[in-house]
Amino acid sequence: MASDVLFEIQRLGNTVKATAIDAATGEEAVVLAPPSISRHDLQLLALRKLRYLQGRKAGAEGPAARPSKGKGIVV
């Protein structure tokens, strides 16, 4: 799971969209955030989501994932 990751960042109005793409598998994870977030934090968030999705696909829940009180999962 230590492959290269490509990042694509787009400004969409008052939102920033970051896509993390695993170069080896082509798997993608997309996150949306406010434009005030730093580029480093945005990339880290997208990377953590990508790793979570890869772990979930492999049948394990990532160590950073925990259930939230509402819908979804906090990563």
N, C-alpha and C positions, 0 to 999 in steps of 0.2 A: 504494500500500500504506500510505498515511498516513491511514487512517480512524480513527474513534473506536472504542475498545475498552471494553466493559462487563465488570466483574468480579463474580462471585458467589462468596462464601466461606462454607463450611459446616463446622461442627465435627461430626465423626463419631466419637464415642468418643475414642480416643487418636490420632486422625488429623484433619488439616484438608484439606478438598477445595477447590481453587480452580478456577474455570472462567473462562477468558477468551473473550469473545464479540465477534467483529468486527461492529460495528453495521451496516455496509454490506452484508455478505454473509451474515451469520448463522453463519459458520463458528465452531466451538468447539474449544478445547483444554482438557483437564482434567489437573491434576496433584494428587498426594497428597503430604503432607509431615507431619512431626511438629508438634505444636501449639506447640513452642518457637520455631519460625521466625517472623521478624518479618513483619508484614503487607506491608511494602514488598518484601521478598525473595520472598515468596509470589506477589505480583502480577507481579514481574519474571520469575520462573520461568515462570508461566503465559503471560505475554506473549511471552517468547522461544520457548516451544513453539509458540504460535499462529503466530508469524512463520516459524518453521522449517517448519511444516506447509504454510503458504501458499506458501513458496518451493519446497518439494518438489512441491506440486501444479502449480506453474508450470514445473517441469522443472529447477529449479536447487537445489542443496544450499546451505543457508544458510551464511554464513561462520563462524558459531559452532558448527556441527555437525561432529562428527568421529567416526569409528568407535570403538567401545569394544572391549575385549578379549573381552567376553562377548556376549550377545544385546543388541540394541537400539542406540541411538545416544546419545551424550553430547551434551547441548545446553547 
